[in-house]
Amino acid sequence: MRLLPLALAAGLIGVFGSAGATGLATCDAGPKDGWQPQARLEESLKAKGWTVRKVKVDGGCYEVYALDDKGQRVEVVFHPVTLERVAARPK
């Protein structure tokens, strides 16, 4: 009967182990030493009138939380090498 809790724990780790990524998009960006700095992306967005709140790495992409030039809250994904906007996969 002691195996049941272990099996349950292993199952939960399998289900939630990859929960760090939102699954909205993934980028095949290669090694991080080839990525452009997050600061460059922030500067580019600020020049367009955005207010950047947070930039994080998720799914190998830069995920940006910001207010766009219209003051709307947005969550947008960018490729870390090209800094191009990445289309999100449908949920």
N, C-alpha and C positions, 0 to 999 in steps of 0.2 A: 504494500500500500504506500510505501514511501516513494515509489517511482512516480505516482500520479502527480504530486506537487512539482517534481523535477520536469516531467513531461509538459506540464502546464506552463512552467516558467520558460522552458525552451521554446514552446509554441509562441508565447507572448514576445519573446525576444525576436523570433523570426518575423512576426507580424509588425512589430513596432521598431525593429532595429534600424530600418531605413527611413524612419519618420522625420529625420532631419531635413530632408528635401521636400519642398512643397509639391513637386511633381508638375508644376505649371510649365516648366521648360527645362531642357538639359542642353548643355553646350559641350561639344567635343573640342575643348580649348587647348589641350596639350599641357605641358608642364607650366607651372606658375611663373617660371622665370621668363617666359615669352609673353606674359600678360601685360597689358598697359596698366599703369597705376590707377587705383580708384580715384585719386585726386584729379586726374585728367578727365575722367568721366564727369565728376562733380563740377569741375570748371566749365565743361561744355554745356551741361544742363543749366547751370547758373547763368551763363551767357544767353540762354534762350528764355530766361525769366523764371526758371524753376527755383523752388526753395527745397533743397535736398535735406531730408530729415535723417536718413540712414541708408548706408550701402552695405550689403553683406554678400557673401559668396553662398550660393545655393545651387546645387545641381551642376556645378562647374561654370555657373554664370554669375554675373553681378546682378543682384536684385536690389532695386532702388525704391525706397519709400519717399515720396515727395509731394509737394504741391506743384502742379504744373503752372504754365503761364496764365491759365484762367482761374487759378486758385482752387482747382479740384484736387482732392487727394487721389494719388495714383500709386500703384505698385507695378513697376515695369522691369522687365528683364533685358539685360544687355550682354552681348558676347564680350568676354574680357580681352580678346585679342583685337577685334575690329571695332569694338564699342558700338556696333550696330544693334538696333533693337531686335529682340528675338521674339518670334510669334509664339504665344503660349499654346500648349496643347489643350484641346477641350477636356473638361472634367468628365 
